[in-house]
């Protein structure tokens, strides 16, 4: 017998995965594009710009679609916004520190990997790995602290 997918049970993690992937895509495309324009040696600055814009996108999508926090009252925003941006600032600093550690200290920026004739720089590969860690931490913060149902 074929079992139906239990949408109500998995709605939140599935939507977080979808919008998390979209946020990551926004972040990576901006990071890559800015690095292309100004050069990878400015990776810490381009990461700041890409992350800030991705965080703004993430707040709106998480609030409205994932955790369905529909209230825009001042009381709700005073609780959500500092918590959301504070958690994102923490994971951003973790990512920024990780980029610096792997690229500047351990030399990962000198690496290159070819996948189906696509060359991925060590800088971009480092960014991808750190994004996985950031996504997992951001979900935990959003689920259990920021948008937790009272």
Legacy VTK file of the C-alpha trace (Angstrom):
# vtk DataFile Version 3.0
C-alpha trace
ASCII
DATASET POLYDATA
POINTS 150 float
0.000 0.000 0.000
1.308 3.406 -0.986
1.758 5.851 1.883
0.932 9.493 1.399
3.478 12.140 2.230
2.476 13.689 5.564
2.763 17.345 4.477
1.649 18.932 7.787
4.278 16.941 9.657
7.163 17.818 7.319
5.980 21.204 6.008
8.303 23.315 8.134
11.591 21.448 7.509
10.785 21.059 3.803
10.035 24.771 3.410
13.116 25.665 5.455
15.171 23.501 3.117
13.623 25.145 0.026
13.987 28.719 1.284
17.332 27.903 2.879
18.537 26.700 -0.515
17.188 29.891 -2.103
18.934 32.016 0.538
22.155 30.075 0.020
21.837 30.570 -3.723
21.368 34.328 -3.230
24.430 34.370 -0.969
26.634 32.263 -3.272
25.668 34.072 -6.480
26.337 37.454 -4.879
29.624 36.206 -3.375
30.756 34.744 -6.704
29.608 37.777 -8.705
31.267 40.268 -6.388
34.479 38.211 -6.329
34.359 38.121 -10.125
34.007 41.912 -10.253
36.573 42.917 -7.646
38.784 39.829 -7.317
38.902 37.012 -4.772
41.435 38.852 -2.616
38.488 40.926 -1.325
36.590 37.785 -0.246
35.938 38.998 3.325
34.306 42.216 2.078
32.306 40.481 -0.660
31.169 37.940 1.930
29.837 40.743 4.157
27.786 42.246 1.313
26.478 38.876 0.101
25.573 37.775 3.619
23.730 40.965 4.600
21.537 40.796 1.486
20.924 37.060 1.954
19.968 37.595 5.618
17.354 40.189 4.645
15.905 37.707 2.139
16.003 34.940 4.772
14.165 36.963 7.424
11.207 37.667 5.174
10.953 34.120 3.790
11.416 32.472 7.200
8.888 34.758 8.865
6.181 34.492 6.235
6.532 31.064 4.666
8.489 28.721 6.917
7.525 29.562 10.488
4.327 31.467 9.551
4.870 34.335 11.942
2.268 36.592 10.350
2.242 39.378 12.926
4.011 42.621 12.094
3.168 44.176 15.470
5.892 46.173 17.162
5.994 43.743 20.095
6.599 40.764 17.796
9.162 42.587 15.662
11.020 43.775 18.792
11.427 40.125 19.768
12.043 38.547 16.362
14.350 41.036 14.658
17.095 41.250 17.317
16.985 37.474 17.826
17.047 36.718 14.088
19.780 39.175 13.195
21.739 38.334 16.349
21.737 34.629 15.492
22.649 35.428 11.893
25.438 37.737 13.095
26.816 34.854 15.166
26.775 32.416 12.240
28.153 35.125 9.943
31.115 35.686 12.287
31.616 31.926 12.432
31.628 31.808 8.628
33.848 34.871 8.253
36.311 33.411 10.765
36.195 30.065 8.972
36.892 31.715 5.620
39.871 33.569 7.067
41.191 30.457 8.834
40.891 28.114 5.843
41.931 30.582 3.137
44.532 32.840 4.759
45.947 30.618 7.484
45.703 27.145 5.931
45.968 28.169 2.261
42.737 26.642 0.941
42.412 29.590 -1.465
45.268 28.098 -3.501
43.324 24.905 -4.230
41.237 24.201 -7.315
38.851 21.354 -8.007
37.462 20.453 -11.428
33.979 18.972 -11.613
32.661 18.221 -15.112
35.002 20.819 -16.635
33.854 23.396 -14.072
36.750 24.713 -12.011
35.869 25.516 -8.400
38.352 27.650 -6.484
39.394 26.801 -2.959
37.776 30.042 -1.849
34.413 29.017 -3.306
34.718 25.447 -1.997
35.457 26.773 1.491
32.411 29.038 1.245
30.215 26.067 0.219
31.340 23.890 3.136
30.837 26.697 5.631
27.371 27.407 4.202
26.258 23.875 5.145
27.317 24.477 8.753
25.653 27.920 8.779
22.365 26.549 7.386
22.152 23.871 10.070
22.881 26.325 12.881
20.449 28.896 11.486
17.659 26.304 11.401
18.245 25.389 15.040
18.246 29.060 16.098
15.126 29.869 14.041
13.168 26.784 15.080
13.889 26.796 18.789
14.648 30.429 19.652
13.445 33.008 17.146
10.160 31.708 15.754
9.401 29.178 18.506
5.701 28.741 19.097
4.796 29.854 22.605
LINES 1 151
150 0 1 2 3 4 5 6 7 8 9 10 11 12 13 14 15 16 17 18 19 20 21 22 23 24 25 26 27 28 29 30 31 32 33 34 35 36 37 38 39 40 41 42 43 44 45 46 47 48 49 50 51 52 53 54 55 56 57 58 59 60 61 62 63 64 65 66 67 68 69 70 71 72 73 74 75 76 77 78 79 80 81 82 83 84 85 86 87 88 89 90 91 92 93 94 95 96 97 98 99 100 101 102 103 104 105 106 107 108 109 110 111 112 113 114 115 116 117 118 119 120 121 122 123 124 125 126 127 128 129 130 131 132 133 134 135 136 137 138 139 140 141 142 143 144 145 146 147 148 149
